[in-house]
Amino acid sequence: MPEFGAAHVPLRMSAIEQTSSSDEVLYGSTSVYVSELHPTHLRATAVGWFFGIGRIGSFLAPSVVGFMLAYGLGGWTLYTFALSYLMASLALLAVGVETKGRVLEEITTSETRLQS
């Protein structure tokens, strides 16, 4: 288990700051990506589900950290969240659709055709 003493407080604070700022950047950019993948009549619903699922994570995260601290695993909390970001990135690589340089109508019609 990694040890974080008083000498590592600036490093820990920097890691926490980087994690929290990346959340804001990821939510902003991925909501645009999610809206590109759905036809106009479903776009608001898709983005709403996206943010709703994000809110589930936002109330589960403090609970997970609380349990980790209670069981003496506090040094692993940042690794746990880094692993969740890695898993999300791999999932996007596996099922993501490239939208660069494509018109919205082209993206949504090709996705609709694939689902049929």
CORKA-V525068 format. One record per residue. N is the residue number from 0. NEAR is the number of other C-alpha atoms within 8 Angstrom. Layout:
n: (N	N)
near: (NEAR	NEAR)
//
This chain:
n: (0	1	2	3	4	5	6	7	8	9	10	11	12	13	14	15	16	17	18	19	20	21	22	23	24	25	26	27	28	29	30	31	32	33	34	35	36	37	38	39	40	41	42	43	44	45	46	47	48	49	50	51	52	53	54	55	56	57	58	59	60	61	62	63	64	65	66	67	68	69	70	71	72	73	74	75	76	77	78	79	80	81	82	83	84	85	86	87	88	89	90	91	92	93	94	95	96	97	98	99	100	101	102	103	104	105	106	107	108	109	110	111	112	113	114	115)
near: (4	5	5	9	6	5	6	8	9	7	7	9	8	8	9	9	8	8	8	8	8	8	8	8	8	8	8	8	8	8	10	8	8	11	11	12	11	10	10	6	5	8	11	9	7	11	11	8	8	10	8	8	8	8	8	8	8	8	8	8	8	8	8	8	10	8	8	12	9	7	7	7	9	9	10	10	10	9	7	8	8	8	8	8	8	8	8	8	8	8	9	8	7	6	6	7	5	4	7	4	4	7	6	8	7	8	12	12	9	8	9	8	7	6	5	4)
//
